[in-house]
Amino acid sequence: MKIRILSWNIRGANNCDKIKVIKALIKKNRVDLGCLQETKIQEMSRGLIRSLGVGRFLKWGAVDSRGSTGGIVVFWDNRDGFSWTFTGVYGSTIRRDRECLWNELEAIYGLWNGLWCVAGDFNAILSPEEHSRGGSLNSDMRRFSDVIEEL
């Protein structure tokens, strides 16, 4: 089965123009599951989710923003009955907090044997090419790579 996932740090989903772009992308790519980070929406509603045009077989969950930051929404089409687990992540920019996230993800991984997909904005990079300043492979990149390999 091929599942189309959209994971995007949208830096605010609280204006009509941004909603139109998201909706067009979802429709064009026939997205089965979407994970939007940094929605900056303090109270996500079914109406807003429906405005994204993801269909009538919609399930969703959200973590509302705090003030003008944060907010994650995950929505999916539940028609096929395919069973798997998705975790949407918005990682911290603080190094020790990221290490806590890596440990938590590793612990979660050990809780079940089923299929699992983790996606989002980890606020970490895998290689120097992803960094605007270039540079060389460092311990943070190696640790992130180890976590991905482990999971």
DOGUMI-759732 format. One record per residue: residue number from 1; x, y, z of N, C-alpha, C, CB in turn. Coordinates in steps of 0.05 Angstrom, whole numbers, padded with zeros to 5 digits. Glycine has a CB too. Layout:
BEGIN
num|npx|npy|npz|capx|capy|capz|cpx|cpy|cpz|cbpx|cbpy|cbpz
NUM|X|Y|Z|X|Y|Z|X|Y|Z|X|Y|Z
...
! end
This chain:
BEGIN
num|npx|npy|npz|capx|capy|capz|cpx|cpy|cpz|cbpx|cbpy|cbpz
1|00017|-00024|00000|00000|00000|00000|00018|00025|00000|-00019|00000|00024
2|00011|00044|-00017|00026|00069|-00018|00010|00091|-00003|00032|00077|-00048
3|00023|00102|00017|00010|00123|00032|00024|00149|00027|00010|00117|00063
4|00009|00170|00020|00021|00196|00014|00018|00214|00039|00007|00210|-00010
5|00042|00222|00050|00043|00238|00074|00054|00266|00068|00060|00224|00096
6|00040|00285|00079|00050|00313|00078|00058|00322|00106|00029|00332|00066
7|00083|00329|00111|00092|00339|00136|00105|00366|00130|00112|00319|00151
8|00095|00387|00144|00103|00414|00137|00103|00432|00161|00085|00425|00115
9|00125|00446|00166|00126|00467|00185|00116|00492|00171|00155|00472|00198
10|00091|00499|00175|00078|00520|00159|00080|00548|00170|00049|00513|00155
11|00090|00550|00195|00095|00576|00207|00070|00594|00206|00118|00590|00194
12|00048|00582|00213|00022|00596|00214|00002|00588|00193|00028|00626|00212
13|-00021|00578|00203|-00042|00570|00185|-00067|00586|00190|-00049|00539|00188
14|-00063|00611|00199|-00085|00627|00208|-00092|00649|00188|-00080|00638|00235
15|-00086|00645|00162|-00096|00664|00143|-00106|00650|00118|-00074|00685|00135
16|-00124|00662|00104|-00138|00649|00081|-00118|00641|00059|-00159|00667|00070
17|-00099|00658|00053|-00080|00652|00032|-00064|00627|00038|-00061|00676|00027
18|-00055|00624|00062|-00039|00600|00070|-00057|00576|00069|-00027|00604|00099
19|-00082|00578|00078|-00101|00555|00076|-00105|00546|00047|-00128|00562|00089
20|-00107|00565|00029|-00110|00559|00000|-00086|00543|-00011|-00115|00584|-00016
21|-00062|00551|-00003|-00038|00537|-00012|-00037|00509|-00001|-00013|00553|-00003
22|-00044|00506|00025|-00044|00479|00037|-00065|00462|00024|-00050|00482|00068
23|-00089|00473|00020|-00110|00457|00007|-00103|00448|-00021|-00136|00474|00006
24|-00091|00466|-00036|-00082|00459|-00064|-00061|00437|-00064|-00071|00484|-00078
25|-00042|00439|-00045|-00022|00418|-00043|-00033|00391|-00035|00000|00427|-00023
26|-00052|00391|-00016|-00065|00367|-00008|-00080|00354|-00031|-00084|00372|00016
27|-00095|00371|-00045|-00111|00361|-00068|-00093|00350|-00091|-00130|00382|-00078
28|-00073|00366|-00098|-00055|00359|-00120|-00041|00332|-00115|-00035|00380|-00125
29|-00033|00328|-00090|-00018|00304|-00083|-00034|00281|-00071|00004|00311|-00064
30|-00061|00286|-00069|-00079|00266|-00058|-00068|00255|-00032|-00083|00243|-00078
31|-00063|00273|-00013|-00051|00266|00012|-00069|00249|00029|-00044|00292|00028
32|-00058|00227|00040|-00073|00209|00058|-00071|00217|00087|-00063|00180|00054
33|-00048|00229|00094|-00043|00238|00121|-00027|00264|00120|-00028|00216|00138
34|-00036|00283|00136|-00022|00308|00137|-00014|00315|00166|-00039|00331|00126
35|00010|00325|00169|00020|00334|00195|00031|00363|00191|00042|00315|00207
36|00017|00382|00203|00025|00410|00200|00035|00419|00227|00001|00427|00190
37|00060|00429|00228|00071|00439|00252|00071|00470|00252|00100|00428|00256
38|00073|00482|00275|00074|00511|00279|00049|00524|00265|00099|00523|00266
39|00025|00513|00271|00001|00524|00260|-00005|00551|00271|-00023|00505|00265
40|00004|00556|00296|-00001|00581|00310|-00031|00586|00315|00011|00605|00295
41|-00046|00564|00315|-00075|00566|00320|-00081|00557|00348|-00091|00549|00299
42|-00093|00574|00364|-00097|00568|00392|-00119|00548|00398|-00103|00594|00407
43|-00138|00546|00379|-00159|00526|00383|-00167|00515|00355|-00183|00537|00398
44|-00156|00491|00349|-00162|00479|00323|-00191|00470|00323|-00143|00455|00317
45|-00205|00473|00300|-00233|00465|00298|-00237|00446|00275|-00251|00490|00296
46|-00259|00431|00277|-00266|00413|00254|-00271|00430|00229|-00291|00397|00261
47|-00283|00453|00232|-00288|00470|00208|-00262|00478|00194|-00302|00495|00217
48|-00241|00484|00209|-00216|00492|00197|-00203|00467|00183|-00196|00503|00218
49|-00205|00444|00196|-00195|00420|00184|-00210|00414|00158|-00197|00396|00204
50|-00236|00416|00159|-00252|00412|00135|-00245|00431|00112|-00282|00414|00141
51|-00238|00456|00120|-00231|00476|00099|-00206|00468|00083|-00227|00503|00112
52|-00191|00449|00094|-00167|00439|00079|-00174|00421|00057|-00148|00426|00098
53|-00199|00411|00056|-00209|00395|00034|-00198|00367|00033|-00202|00408|00009
54|-00196|00355|00056|-00184|00328|00057|-00205|00305|00055|-00168|00324|00082
55|-00229|00312|00050|-00249|00291|00046|-00267|00286|00070|-00236|00266|00038
56|-00288|00270|00065|-00308|00265|00086|-00300|00242|00105|-00334|00260|00074
57|-00280|00227|00097|-00271|00204|00114|-00248|00214|00132|-00263|00180|00097
58|-00252|00235|00145|-00231|00249|00159|-00230|00244|00189|-00234|00279|00154
59|-00207|00238|00199|-00202|00237|00228|-00179|00257|00232|-00194|00207|00237
60|-00178|00268|00256|-00157|00287|00262|-00152|00290|00292|-00163|00314|00250
61|-00128|00300|00298|-00121|00306|00326|-00103|00330|00325|-00107|00282|00340
62|-00103|00346|00347|-00087|00370|00347|-00076|00376|00375|-00104|00394|00337
63|-00054|00390|00375|-00044|00403|00399|-00044|00432|00393|-00014|00392|00407
64|-00061|00447|00408|-00064|00475|00403|-00039|00491|00409|-00088|00486|00419
65|-00036|00514|00396|-00013|00531|00402|-00015|00544|00429|-00009|00552|00380
66|00007|00553|00439|00007|00569|00464|00016|00597|00456|00027|00556|00485
67|-00003|00615|00458|00002|00642|00449|00006|00642|00419|00027|00654|00462
68|00028|00654|00410|00032|00656|00381|00052|00636|00370|00042|00684|00373
69|00058|00615|00386|00077|00595|00377|00066|00567|00381|00104|00597|00393
70|00077|00548|00365|00069|00520|00368|00044|00513|00353|00066|00513|00396
71|00033|00491|00360|00009|00480|00347|00016|00459|00327|-00007|00503|00335
72|00005|00436|00330|00008|00414|00311|-00020|00403|00305|00027|00391|00322
73|-00025|00396|00280|-00049|00382|00273|-00042|00359|00255|-00070|00402|00259
74|-00054|00336|00260|-00050|00312|00244|-00078|00304|00234|-00036|00289|00259
75|-00081|00300|00208|-00107|00292|00197|-00102|00269|00178|-00122|00315|00184
76|-00122|00251|00175|-00118|00228|00158|-00145|00219|00147|-00104|00206|00172
77|-00143|00205|00125|-00165|00192|00112|-00167|00163|00123|-00163|00192|00080
78|-00189|00156|00135|-00190|00130|00149|-00207|00109|00134|-00201|00133|00177
79|-00209|00112|00107|-00225|00093|00092|-00214|00065|00089|-00230|00104|00065
80|-00188|00062|00087|-00177|00036|00080|-00175|00016|00102|-00150|00040|00068
81|-00176|00024|00127|-00174|00005|00149|-00146|-00005|00154|-00192|-00018|00144
82|-00127|00006|00140|-00099|-00002|00144|-00090|00007|00172|-00081|00011|00122
83|-00077|-00011|00187|-00070|-00005|00214|-00040|00001|00217|-00077|-00029|00232
84|-00034|00025|00227|-00006|00033|00232|-00007|00057|00250|00009|00039|00205
85|00016|00065|00260|00017|00087|00279|00034|00109|00267|00029|00077|00306
86|00024|00134|00271|00039|00158|00262|00044|00175|00286|00023|00173|00240
87|00068|00186|00287|00076|00205|00308|00086|00231|00294|00097|00194|00327
88|00072|00253|00300|00081|00279|00290|00098|00293|00310|00056|00297|00283
89|00121|00303|00301|00141|00314|00319|00147|00343|00312|00167|00298|00318
90|00148|00360|00333|00160|00386|00330|00181|00388|00352|00139|00409|00332
91|00206|00384|00344|00228|00382|00363|00238|00409|00373|00251|00368|00350
92|00250|00408|00396|00261|00432|00409|00287|00441|00395|00267|00427|00438
93|00292|00467|00397|00318|00477|00386|00340|00475|00408|00314|00506|00378
94|00332|00467|00432|00352|00465|00454|00363|00437|00454|00338|00472|00481
95|00389|00434|00454|00403|00408|00451|00394|00388|00471|00432|00413|00453
96|00393|00395|00497|00386|00375|00518|00357|00366|00515|00392|00386|00546
97|00340|00384|00506|00312|00376|00502|00309|00357|00478|00295|00401|00497
98|00326|00361|00457|00325|00343|00435|00334|00315|00444|00344|00353|00412
99|00354|00314|00461|00363|00288|00471|00341|00274|00486|00388|00291|00490
100|00325|00289|00501|00302|00277|00515|00282|00266|00495|00288|00298|00533
101|00278|00281|00473|00260|00272|00451|00270|00246|00439|00257|00293|00430
102|00296|00244|00434|00308|00220|00422|00303|00196|00441|00338|00223|00416
103|00307|00200|00466|00303|00179|00486|00274|00171|00488|00313|00188|00514
104|00256|00191|00486|00228|00185|00487|00219|00169|00463|00211|00211|00489
105|00228|00177|00439|00221|00162|00415|00231|00134|00416|00232|00177|00390
106|00256|00130|00426|00267|00103|00428|00250|00086|00448|00296|00104|00438
107|00240|00098|00469|00223|00084|00489|00197|00077|00476|00219|00101|00514
108|00185|00095|00461|00159|00090|00448|00162|00068|00428|00149|00116|00434
109|00184|00068|00413|00189|00047|00393|00187|00019|00405|00216|00051|00380
110|00196|00016|00430|00196|-00010|00443|00168|-00019|00453|00214|-00010|00466
111|00148|-00002|00450|00122|-00009|00461|00105|-00026|00443|00107|00016|00467
112|00111|-00027|00417|00095|-00043|00399|00111|-00053|00375|00071|-00027|00388
113|00100|-00073|00361|00114|-00085|00339|00102|-00077|00312|00113|-00115|00341
114|00081|-00061|00312|00068|-00054|00287|00084|-00033|00271|00041|-00044|00292
115|00073|-00026|00248|00085|-00006|00231|00082|00021|00244|00072|-00006|00203
116|00104|00037|00241|00105|00063|00254|00119|00083|00236|00119|00061|00282
117|00108|00106|00234|00120|00128|00218|00122|00152|00237|00103|00135|00193
118|00146|00164|00238|00151|00188|00253|00160|00209|00233|00173|00183|00275
119|00146|00232|00234|00153|00254|00215|00148|00280|00229|00137|00252|00189
120|00160|00301|00218|00155|00328|00228|00180|00345|00225|00147|00326|00257
121|00181|00365|00242|00204|00383|00243|00219|00376|00268|00194|00414|00243
122|00241|00363|00264|00257|00353|00287|00276|00375|00298|00274|00329|00279
123|00278|00397|00283|00298|00418|00290|00326|00406|00293|00289|00433|00316
124|00332|00388|00275|00358|00375|00275|00364|00368|00245|00359|00349|00293
125|00389|00366|00239|00396|00359|00211|00414|00335|00211|00411|00383|00198
126|00414|00321|00188|00429|00296|00185|00457|00300|00174|00414|00277|00168
127|00460|00321|00157|00485|00324|00144|00492|00354|00140|00485|00310|00116
128|00517|00360|00137|00525|00388|00134|00512|00402|00110|00555|00390|00131
129|00505|00387|00090|00493|00398|00066|00466|00411|00072|00490|00377|00044
130|00453|00402|00093|00427|00413|00100|00429|00439|00115|00412|00393|00118
131|00452|00446|00124|00457|00470|00139|00464|00493|00121|00479|00466|00161
132|00453|00516|00125|00458|00539|00107|00487|00548|00107|00440|00563|00116
133|00501|00542|00129|00529|00550|00131|00548|00528|00123|00536|00560|00159
134|00538|00505|00115|00555|00483|00109|00567|00471|00134|00577|00491|00089
135|00593|00468|00134|00607|00458|00158|00613|00428|00155|00590|00462|00183
136|00618|00416|00178|00624|00387|00178|00605|00372|00196|00654|00383|00187
137|00607|00346|00193|00590|00328|00209|00598|00332|00238|00594|00298|00200
138|00577|00336|00255|00583|00340|00284|00568|00319|00300|00575|00368|00293
139|00572|00320|00327|00560|00299|00344|00530|00300|00344|00571|00303|00373
140|00518|00324|00342|00488|00326|00340|00478|00311|00315|00479|00355|00340
141|00491|00315|00293|00483|00302|00268|00486|00272|00270|00499|00313|00244
142|00508|00263|00282|00513|00234|00285|00491|00222|00304|00541|00229|00297
143|00485|00236|00325|00464|00226|00344|00437|00224|00330|00462|00244|00369
144|00429|00245|00315|00404|00244|00301|00404|00221|00281|00399|00271|00286
145|00425|00217|00267|00428|00195|00248|00425|00168|00262|00454|00197|00233
146|00438|00166|00285|00435|00141|00301|00407|00135|00309|00453|00142|00326
147|00393|00156|00318|00365|00153|00326|00348|00144|00303|00354|00179|00338
148|00351|00156|00280|00336|00149|00256|00342|00120|00248|00342|00168|00232
149|00367|00113|00248|00375|00086|00241|00363|00065|00261|00405|00083|00241
150|00363|00072|00287|00352|00054|00307|00322|00050|00304|00358|00065|00335
151|00308|00071|00297|00279|00070|00295|00270|00059|00268|00266|00097|00300
! end
